[in-house]
Every structure is written in structure tokens, then in C-alpha cells.
Amino acid sequence: MQRQDPLPLPRARAEAFSRDDFFATPANATALAAIEGWRDWPEGKLVVTGPEGAGKSHLARIWAEEAGAALLAPAALHTADLPALAAAGAVALDDAEGVAGDPEAERALFHLHNLITAGKGALLLAASDAPNRWPVRLPDLASRLQAIPLARLEAPDEALISAVLVKLFSDRQLAPAPAAVAYLARHLPRSLALARRAVELIDARSLENRREITRALAADVLDSLTDAGP
């Protein structure tokens, strides 16, 4: 009987989103400080914006944990118990621009905003763009959103890319060569979304070919990633 090699075991995919897993650099220091100073938000509200993968959802989770807030997606507003959410004192809405153009979600966010204001609670909205760029159809909601202060995450610098790469590999229980991480941090475009994609591809190729994660493997994957485009 021919011997069959055992199939490789699947690797962990869960990412960690605690405060200790968020790496502070000049690119995100302003937004992080705003989150940590949430008790001083004007009227208890803040919008955090930034490029895809910059850490908005991570900051929303950090704040939700700190403030004991409910963390929602726009679709959840359709069936949410708005008075109960507001009475609990704090709500975070991730991908908040997703309410725009959805009449039911827009009305729900308008009422939630007003309930939180009346109850002196706190509301965090995480989004890619500032509310004045969302195609909101409900004028009263648009005016309220545009009055909320903004904190922006800037495009990541090399130090942040490097730290996030280390975290992403660790989340997958991978141990890349230091030269591989350094190469990726230097040559990846300044995008945490692309850093995440690079780690996914390196993990898959390493597992498929049973290769160590070396600088050469990182370079091969980065070449294929950049050749493929966005």
C-alpha cells in the first residue's frame, strides 16, 4: 500500500482586537487619543474615518470594550430595539456609511442619535469617509451627522505596516523569518488591507508548498500581489 502524507492541519485565522494589539504610530495617534478620551467627546459623539484596513473597526472594538457599548453594523439597525440601546448608554456603529441610501437604516440612526443625545450617552461611528460625503437622503440625519467631530486615521507608515504584519502572522500561528517581515514592510504599498492580503497569500502558499516563510517567499508573493493589482 502506498503511503500517504497526512494532510496539513488548518491554521488559526482569528485576529486579535484588544487594545494591546493596536499599535500606536504617528499615523493613528490622533484617532487613538480621541478614542481614549471618549468621556470628553462633545455631546458624547465621534466619527472615526480612514482608509480601508487602517484600523477603524479595531478602534471601534477597543472603544466598545472600554465603554461597554453595543457594536452594530448598519443592517442591524432595521430590527434593533433603539430605546434599549440608548438606555444602555453607548453604541458603536461600524461601516456606518452603510446607512446612506437605506431609508429604514437612516431613520433608525436618526432616532438613535436623538435618543442618545437625550440620555447623555455616547455614540461612535466608524466609516471610510466623513459624513458630508455619505449620500444620506434624510436631511435631518445629514445635518446631525455633519455636526459630529471627526478623528481621522492616516495612511499607515512603515512602522505600523511592520507591526501589523507581525500581528497578522502571529494571529495565524506563523513564524516568518525576520527578513521576510522587513522586506514586506519596506516594499508593500502603504495599505493595511494589502498587508492582510499578503499574509493570507503567504500562509496559503507556505502551506500548499510546505515552504518556510522566507524573504524569497515574501518577494514571490508580493510580486504576484502587485501584478494582480487592487
Buried (B, 14 or more C-beta within 10 A) or exposed (E): EEEEEEEEEEEEEEEEBEBEBBBBBEBBEBBBEBBBEBEEBEBBBBBBBBBEBBBBBBBBBBBBBBBEBBBBEBBBBEEBEBEEBBEBBBBBBBBBBBBBEBEEBBBBBBBBBBBBBEBEBBBBBBBBBBBEEBEBEBEEBBEBBBEBEBBBBBBBBBBBBBBBBBBBBBBBEBEBBEEBBBBBBEBBBBBBEBBBBBBBBBBEBBBEEEEEBBBBBBBBBBEEBBEEEE
